Amino acid sequence: QVQLVESGGGLVQAGGSLRLSCEASGGTFSEYSMGWFRQAPGKERVFVARVSKNIGGTYYADSVKGRFTISRDNANKTVYLQMNSLKPEDTAVYYCNARTVTPSGRSNDYWGQGTQVTVSS
């Protein structure tokens, strides 16, 4: 079973940048698709970005397209989220996600503890 630890959150002014990292241990990292989700106060956790286990595919929420970039380093078992042109509405706790899908189509999700990102106006 994979364990995930996020880092890189913090306080930044609007228009600034942050880079989140998520380091995995346990499991076989290359077998997981990796993603980032976020949860703002009083709201549900929502999808931000995902990178496929084969690196070829990346997917983004419309709200972050063109500003955020997800990438992974399988050798170092780490996934990154580069966040540029940050807006106050990006303020949330950001969670790293590892996902496998069984042959029957069932998803198994693993989560990190989250890292706070606060964007001031």
RAPE-V232536 format. One record per residue. N is the residue number from 1. RES is the residue in three letters. SS is DSSP state (helix for helix, strand for strand, loop for the rest). NEAR is the number of other ideal C-beta (glycine too) atoms within 12 Angstrom. Layout:
n->N res->RES ss->SS near->NEAR
n->N res->RES ss->SS near->NEAR
//
This chain:
n->1 res->GLN ss->loop near->15
n->2 res->VAL ss->loop near->29
n->3 res->GLN ss->strand near->20
n->4 res->LEU ss->strand near->36
n->5 res->VAL ss->strand near->25
n->6 res->GLU ss->strand near->35
n->7 res->SER ss->strand near->24
n->8 res->GLY ss->loop near->27
n->9 res->GLY ss->loop near->31
n->10 res->GLY ss->strand near->22
n->11 res->LEU ss->strand near->15
n->12 res->VAL ss->strand near->26
n->13 res->GLN ss->strand near->18
n->14 res->ALA ss->loop near->20
n->15 res->GLY ss->loop near->17
n->16 res->GLY ss->loop near->22
n->17 res->SER ss->loop near->23
n->18 res->LEU ss->strand near->34
n->19 res->ARG ss->strand near->28
n->20 res->LEU ss->strand near->43
n->21 res->SER ss->strand near->30
n->22 res->CYS ss->strand near->44
n->23 res->GLU ss->strand near->26
n->24 res->ALA ss->strand near->34
n->25 res->SER ss->strand near->18
n->26 res->GLY ss->loop near->16
n->27 res->GLY ss->loop near->20
n->28 res->THR ss->loop near->15
n->29 res->PHE ss->helix near->30
n->30 res->SER ss->helix near->23
n->31 res->GLU ss->helix near->22
n->32 res->TYR ss->loop near->35
n->33 res->SER ss->strand near->33
n->34 res->MET ss->strand near->48
n->35 res->GLY ss->strand near->39
n->36 res->TRP ss->strand near->51
n->37 res->PHE ss->strand near->35
n->38 res->ARG ss->strand near->37
n->39 res->GLN ss->strand near->23
n->40 res->ALA ss->loop near->24
n->41 res->PRO ss->loop near->13
n->42 res->GLY ss->loop near->9
n->43 res->LYS ss->loop near->13
n->44 res->GLU ss->loop near->11
n->45 res->ARG ss->loop near->22
n->46 res->VAL ss->strand near->23
n->47 res->PHE ss->strand near->24
n->48 res->VAL ss->strand near->39
n->49 res->ALA ss->strand near->39
n->50 res->ARG ss->strand near->31
n->51 res->VAL ss->strand near->36
n->52 res->SER ss->loop near->24
n->53 res->LYS ss->loop near->25
n->54 res->ASN ss->loop near->14
n->55 res->ILE ss->loop near->20
n->56 res->GLY ss->loop near->10
n->57 res->GLY ss->loop near->16
n->58 res->THR ss->strand near->28
n->59 res->TYR ss->strand near->22
n->60 res->TYR ss->strand near->23
n->61 res->ALA ss->loop near->24
n->62 res->ASP ss->loop near->13
n->63 res->SER ss->loop near->21
n->64 res->VAL ss->loop near->32
n->65 res->LYS ss->loop near->16
n->66 res->GLY ss->loop near->13
n->67 res->ARG ss->loop near->27
n->68 res->PHE ss->strand near->36
n->69 res->THR ss->strand near->26
n->70 res->ILE ss->strand near->38
n->71 res->SER ss->strand near->24
n->72 res->ARG ss->strand near->35
n->73 res->ASP ss->strand near->19
n->74 res->ASN ss->loop near->21
n->75 res->ALA ss->loop near->10
n->76 res->ASN ss->loop near->16
n->77 res->LYS ss->loop near->27
n->78 res->THR ss->strand near->29
n->79 res->VAL ss->strand near->46
n->80 res->TYR ss->strand near->29
n->81 res->LEU ss->strand near->45
n->82 res->GLN ss->strand near->25
n->83 res->MET ss->strand near->38
n->84 res->ASN ss->loop near->21
n->85 res->SER ss->loop near->23
n->86 res->LEU ss->loop near->33
n->87 res->LYS ss->loop near->24
n->88 res->PRO ss->helix near->19
n->89 res->GLU ss->helix near->21
n->90 res->ASP ss->helix near->37
n->91 res->THR ss->loop near->28
n->92 res->ALA ss->strand near->35
n->93 res->VAL ss->strand near->28
n->94 res->TYR ss->strand near->46
n->95 res->TYR ss->strand near->35
n->96 res->CYS ss->strand near->46
n->97 res->ASN ss->strand near->36
n->98 res->ALA ss->strand near->41
n->99 res->ARG ss->strand near->30
n->100 res->THR ss->strand near->25
n->101 res->VAL ss->strand near->16
n->102 res->THR ss->loop near->10
n->103 res->PRO ss->loop near->6
n->104 res->SER ss->loop near->8
n->105 res->GLY ss->loop near->8
n->106 res->ARG ss->loop near->10
n->107 res->SER ss->strand near->16
n->108 res->ASN ss->strand near->19
n->109 res->ASP ss->strand near->24
n->110 res->TYR ss->strand near->28
n->111 res->TRP ss->strand near->28
n->112 res->GLY ss->loop near->33
n->113 res->GLN ss->loop near->17
n->114 res->GLY ss->loop near->26
n->115 res->THR ss->strand near->31
n->116 res->GLN ss->strand near->25
n->117 res->VAL ss->strand near->37
n->118 res->THR ss->strand near->26
n->119 res->VAL ss->strand near->29
n->120 res->SER ss->strand near->16
n->121 res->SER ss->loop near->14
//
